[in-house]
Amino acid sequence: MSKPVYDSSGEALTHRITVYLGGPDGGAELAMEYAATWTEATRFTAAAVRAGLIVTVDGRIRPGLRRLPRNGLRH
């Protein structure tokens, strides 16, 4: 098992969120990856799906992964 990754406030970042623009297949125009806590991942995914985005969530967290923006994604 890999060592947990923590944000600057000490919260464990346990989930990787990938947002696909243009589809999740190899032809996706853009794929953005973020690190999030379980609570953030749950809330963000529900809101993203309601907004029509394609999102995957997994536990493949790694050092250097950008933190999910606190105020969500803006367009």
N, C-alpha and C positions, 0 to 999 in steps of 0.2 A: 504494500500500500504506500502511495506517495505521501510526502509531507504536506500538511494543510497549508494553504496560502491565505494570508490575512491582509485586510486593508489597513490603512493608517490608524483606524480607530480600534483595531483589534478584532473585528468581526471576521469570522471564517467565510471565505469566498468558496463556495462548494459547487457552484453550477456555472457552466459555460452556456451562454445564450448566443445563438447564431441567428441573425436576421438576414433573410435572403430577399434581394430586390431583383425581380426578373425570374424567379423560380429557384428551387433548391437543387436542381440538377446541375450537371457540369456546365450548363449554359447560363448560369446565373450571372447577371450583369454586375452585381455587387453582393458580397457577403461580409457582414460586419460581425465580429465576435466580441463578447463582453463577459466579464466575470461578475458574478452576483451571489448574494446570499440566497438561501432557499426562499425566504419570504419575498425578496425582490424579484426573483425569477418567476415565482408564482403570479405575483401581481402584474409584472410586465408582460408575461406571456398571455394572460387573459386579456389585457388591454390591447396588445398587438394583434391578436386574432380577431377581436371585435373590430379593429380598424382595417382588417383585411390583409395584414402582413403574414408572410410565411416565416415561421420561427421554429427552431429546434432547441431543445434544452438537454444537456447531458452533464456528466461529471468530469469531463476532460479538461479540468482547470489546469493552468500551467503558469509559472512565473512570467511576468511581463504582459499578461493579458490585461487589456484596458478594463477599467471599472465601468459598470453600467452607469450612465449618467443619472444622477439623483432625480432630475426632473423629466426623465424619459427622453425619447428621441423627438427631435423637432424637424419639421419639413418646411 
